[in-house]
Amino acid sequence: MPTAWAVIEAASLADGIGGQVWRARRLSGEPVVIKRVSAQAAADAAHAIAYLDWREGQGAARLLAVDGDWQMQEDAGERTLTHVLEQEGDAAATLIAAEVLGVLHAPSGRRAEGLQTMTDRFAALTAAARSEGGLFAEADAWLKTLASGPVQPLHGDLHHDNILFGARGWLAIDPHGVLGDPAYDAANLLYNPLDRQDLRTDPARARRLAEVLAPAVQRPVAAVLGYGFCHACLSAAWHLEDGDVAEAERSLATARAIQAALKQA
């Protein structure tokens, strides 16, 4: 990692397709998170950097420095929203998520550049709608009805393990960086946690989350549910691209539950 950052100790946090992550400490004593982005994730990393740079630490971890494929960010803490869900329940976790969304969507005096478009974000869904039809085609049609909504910079990948509590309170990490409808920023929360299929496939739970999250993004409940349905189908399309049929079916089960809630909205 860059010697100018004066990192004196580091412990591995993750090592995967997106790259490597360490929790570290600088010579000054400042705790930081160091990332080395993989070549495969470089394009997405550019969107994430653009979003963090635009947000300037408001509701999200601060981006402290970038050097090639290396990033240094504020250490946002270790307690995740998943911990809250496990210890205090889904309702408590959802209220915190709504608070974080409200801060992330606060106006900024700066213009955001370099974010991914919704067309590119949902390219896999559009392709699956043509090749697979069925639920994918229904989601693609819903996406077109939602396209007339407002547009602003979005985190784009907000879920229970991307919201952390630390010295500055609750902050979002690991954005995707999308330019789109504010309702989409709530969508992934309906799809998570990934290991709680009992929650993800409960239409009543999808409705409850949408009712809490919609005011935070200043969009109708139906828009949040609509994007939740589309995002679950998008995730299934990604899994099919990877050849993971079983995980695609899990995603589609989530999509059906959100769709059921949507039909009642």
C-alpha positions as CSV (number, residue, x, y, z in Angstrom):
1,M,0.0,0.0,0.0
2,P,1.2,3.6,-0.5
3,T,3.9,4.5,2.0
4,A,2.8,8.1,2.1
5,W,-0.3,6.9,4.1
6,A,2.0,5.9,7.0
7,V,0.0,2.7,7.8
8,I,1.8,0.9,10.7
9,E,-0.5,-2.0,11.3
10,A,-3.3,-3.7,9.3
11,A,-5.6,-6.7,9.9
12,S,-7.4,-8.4,7.0
13,L,-11.2,-7.9,6.9
14,A,-12.1,-9.4,3.5
15,D,-10.5,-10.9,0.4
16,G,-12.8,-11.6,-2.5
17,I,-13.9,-10.8,-6.1
18,G,-14.0,-7.1,-5.3
19,G,-10.5,-7.0,-3.9
20,Q,-8.9,-6.9,-0.4
21,V,-9.8,-4.9,2.6
22,W,-7.9,-4.2,5.8
23,R,-8.8,-2.4,9.1
24,A,-5.6,-0.4,9.8
25,R,-4.0,2.2,11.9
26,R,-1.8,5.1,10.7
27,L,1.3,6.4,12.5
28,S,-0.8,9.3,13.8
29,G,-3.0,6.8,15.6
30,E,-6.0,7.4,13.2
31,P,-8.0,4.2,12.5
32,V,-8.7,3.7,8.8
33,V,-9.9,1.1,6.3
34,I,-7.6,0.3,3.4
35,K,-9.0,-1.2,0.2
36,R,-7.2,-2.6,-2.8
37,V,-9.7,-3.0,-5.6
38,S,-9.4,-6.0,-8.0
39,A,-9.2,-5.5,-11.7
40,Q,-12.6,-7.1,-12.1
41,A,-14.2,-4.5,-9.8
42,A,-12.3,-1.4,-11.1
43,A,-15.3,-0.1,-13.1
44,D,-17.6,-0.3,-10.2
45,A,-15.0,1.2,-7.9
46,A,-14.9,4.3,-10.0
47,H,-18.7,4.8,-9.4
48,A,-18.2,4.2,-5.6
49,I,-15.3,6.7,-5.4
50,A,-17.4,9.3,-7.3
51,Y,-20.3,8.9,-4.8
52,L,-18.1,9.0,-1.7
53,D,-16.3,12.1,-3.0
54,W,-19.7,13.8,-3.6
55,R,-21.1,12.8,-0.2
56,E,-18.1,14.3,1.7
57,G,-18.8,12.1,4.7
58,Q,-22.4,13.2,5.1
59,G,-24.1,9.9,6.1
60,A,-21.3,7.9,4.6
61,A,-17.7,7.0,5.5
62,R,-15.2,9.6,4.3
63,L,-13.0,8.9,1.4
64,L,-9.6,10.0,2.7
65,A,-7.3,9.2,-0.3
66,V,-7.0,7.3,-3.5
67,D,-3.9,6.0,-5.2
68,G,-4.5,3.8,-8.2
69,D,-6.3,0.7,-7.1
70,W,-5.7,1.6,-3.4
71,Q,-8.3,3.5,-1.3
72,M,-8.1,4.8,2.3
73,Q,-11.4,5.5,4.0
74,E,-12.6,6.5,7.4
75,D,-13.2,3.5,9.7
76,A,-17.0,3.6,10.1
77,G,-17.0,1.1,13.0
78,E,-17.6,-2.6,13.6
79,R,-21.3,-2.8,14.8
80,T,-23.5,-3.5,11.7
81,L,-27.2,-3.1,11.2
82,T,-27.3,-6.9,11.1
83,H,-26.2,-6.9,14.8
84,V,-29.2,-4.7,15.6
85,L,-31.6,-6.9,13.7
86,E,-30.3,-10.0,15.6
87,Q,-30.3,-8.3,19.0
88,E,-33.2,-5.9,18.8
89,G,-35.3,-7.1,15.9
90,D,-36.2,-6.1,12.4
91,A,-38.3,-3.1,13.3
92,A,-35.4,-1.5,15.2
93,A,-33.0,-2.1,12.4
94,T,-35.4,-0.6,9.8
95,L,-35.8,2.6,11.8
96,I,-32.0,3.1,11.8
97,A,-31.9,2.4,8.1
98,A,-34.5,5.0,7.5
99,E,-32.4,7.6,9.5
100,V,-29.3,6.8,7.4
101,L,-31.3,7.1,4.2
102,G,-32.6,10.5,5.3
103,V,-29.0,11.7,5.8
104,L,-27.7,10.2,2.6
105,H,-30.4,11.9,0.7
106,A,-29.8,15.4,2.2
107,P,-29.1,18.0,-0.5
108,S,-25.5,18.7,-1.5
109,G,-24.1,21.9,-2.9
110,R,-21.8,19.9,-5.2
111,R,-22.6,18.2,-8.5
112,A,-22.1,14.4,-8.6
113,E,-20.1,13.1,-11.6
114,G,-19.2,9.6,-12.7
115,L,-22.2,7.7,-11.3
116,Q,-23.7,4.6,-13.1
117,T,-27.0,5.1,-14.9
118,M,-30.0,3.1,-14.1
119,T,-30.0,1.7,-17.7
120,D,-26.6,0.2,-17.1
121,R,-27.4,-0.9,-13.6
122,F,-30.4,-2.9,-14.8
123,A,-28.9,-4.2,-18.1
124,A,-28.9,-7.8,-16.8
125,L,-32.6,-7.6,-16.0
126,T,-33.4,-6.2,-19.5
127,A,-31.4,-9.1,-21.0
128,A,-33.2,-11.7,-18.8
129,A,-36.6,-10.2,-19.7
130,R,-35.8,-10.9,-23.4
131,S,-34.3,-14.4,-22.9
132,E,-36.3,-15.7,-19.9
133,G,-39.5,-13.8,-19.9
134,G,-41.8,-14.6,-16.9
135,L,-41.1,-12.6,-13.8
136,F,-38.1,-10.9,-15.4
137,A,-40.3,-9.5,-18.1
138,E,-42.8,-8.3,-15.4
139,A,-40.0,-6.6,-13.5
140,D,-38.7,-5.0,-16.7
141,A,-42.2,-3.6,-17.4
142,W,-42.4,-2.3,-13.9
143,L,-39.0,-0.6,-14.3
144,K,-40.3,1.3,-17.3
145,T,-43.3,2.6,-15.3
146,L,-41.0,3.8,-12.6
147,A,-38.7,5.6,-15.0
148,S,-40.5,8.9,-14.8
149,G,-39.6,9.4,-11.1
150,P,-37.1,11.9,-9.7
151,V,-33.4,11.4,-10.3
152,Q,-30.5,12.0,-7.8
153,P,-27.2,10.4,-6.7
154,L,-27.8,7.2,-4.8
155,H,-25.7,4.8,-2.6
156,G,-27.1,2.0,-4.7
157,D,-26.2,-0.9,-2.5
158,L,-27.5,-0.2,0.9
159,H,-28.1,-3.3,3.1
160,H,-27.7,-4.5,6.6
161,D,-23.9,-5.1,6.4
162,N,-23.2,-1.8,4.7
163,I,-24.5,0.3,7.6
164,L,-22.1,0.6,10.5
165,F,-22.0,2.3,13.9
166,G,-18.8,4.0,15.0
167,A,-17.4,7.3,16.3
168,R,-19.6,9.4,14.1
169,G,-22.8,7.3,14.6
170,W,-24.4,5.3,11.9
171,L,-22.7,5.5,8.5
172,A,-23.1,3.8,5.1
173,I,-20.1,2.1,3.5
174,D,-19.4,0.4,0.1
175,P,-21.7,2.4,-2.2
176,H,-22.2,1.4,-5.8
177,G,-22.8,4.9,-6.9
178,V,-25.9,5.2,-9.1
179,L,-27.9,8.1,-10.6
180,G,-31.6,7.3,-10.2
181,D,-34.9,7.3,-8.4
182,P,-34.5,7.8,-4.6
183,A,-36.9,4.9,-4.0
184,Y,-34.2,2.6,-5.4
185,D,-31.9,3.3,-2.5
186,A,-34.4,1.5,-0.2
187,A,-34.8,-1.5,-2.5
188,N,-31.9,-3.6,-1.3
189,L,-33.0,-3.4,2.3
190,L,-36.2,-5.4,1.3
191,Y,-33.9,-8.0,-0.3
192,N,-31.7,-8.4,2.8
193,P,-30.4,-9.9,5.0
194,L,-29.4,-12.6,2.5
195,D,-29.3,-15.4,5.1
196,R,-32.8,-14.6,6.4
197,Q,-35.0,-16.1,3.7
198,D,-37.8,-16.1,6.2
199,L,-37.8,-12.3,6.3
200,R,-37.0,-11.8,2.6
201,T,-40.0,-13.9,1.5
202,D,-42.6,-12.4,3.8
203,P,-44.9,-10.0,1.9
204,A,-46.1,-8.4,5.2
205,R,-42.5,-7.6,6.1
206,A,-41.8,-6.1,2.7
207,R,-44.8,-3.8,3.2
208,R,-43.7,-2.8,6.7
209,L,-40.2,-1.9,5.5
210,A,-41.6,0.1,2.6
211,E,-43.9,2.0,4.8
212,V,-41.0,3.0,7.1
213,L,-38.4,3.7,4.3
214,A,-40.7,5.6,1.9
215,P,-40.8,8.8,3.9
216,A,-37.0,8.8,4.3
217,V,-36.6,8.9,0.5
218,Q,-39.7,11.0,0.0
219,R,-41.3,8.6,-2.4
220,P,-44.5,6.6,-2.3
221,V,-44.7,3.1,-0.7
222,A,-45.5,1.6,-4.1
223,A,-42.3,3.1,-5.6
224,V,-40.2,1.5,-2.9
225,L,-41.9,-1.8,-3.3
226,G,-41.7,-1.5,-7.1
227,Y,-38.0,-1.0,-7.0
228,G,-37.7,-3.8,-4.4
229,F,-39.4,-6.1,-6.8
230,C,-37.2,-5.0,-9.8
231,H,-34.0,-5.3,-7.7
232,A,-34.8,-8.8,-6.5
233,C,-35.3,-9.8,-10.2
234,L,-32.1,-8.0,-11.2
235,S,-30.2,-10.0,-8.5
236,A,-31.7,-13.2,-9.9
237,A,-30.5,-12.2,-13.4
238,W,-27.0,-11.7,-12.1
239,H,-27.0,-15.1,-10.5
240,L,-28.2,-16.7,-13.7
241,E,-25.3,-14.9,-15.5
242,D,-23.0,-16.6,-13.0
243,G,-24.7,-20.0,-13.5
244,D,-26.0,-20.1,-9.9
245,V,-29.5,-21.3,-10.6
246,A,-30.2,-22.1,-6.9
247,E,-29.4,-18.6,-5.7
248,A,-31.4,-17.2,-8.6
249,E,-34.4,-19.1,-7.4
250,R,-33.9,-17.7,-3.9
251,S,-33.9,-14.2,-5.3
252,L,-37.0,-14.9,-7.3
253,A,-38.8,-16.2,-4.2
254,T,-38.0,-12.8,-2.6
255,A,-39.2,-11.0,-5.8
256,R,-42.5,-12.9,-5.6
257,A,-43.0,-11.9,-2.0
258,I,-42.4,-8.2,-2.7
259,Q,-44.6,-8.4,-5.8
260,A,-47.4,-9.8,-3.6
261,A,-47.0,-6.7,-1.3
262,L,-46.9,-4.5,-4.3
263,K,-50.2,-5.8,-5.6
264,Q,-51.8,-4.7,-2.3
265,A,-50.2,-1.2,-2.3
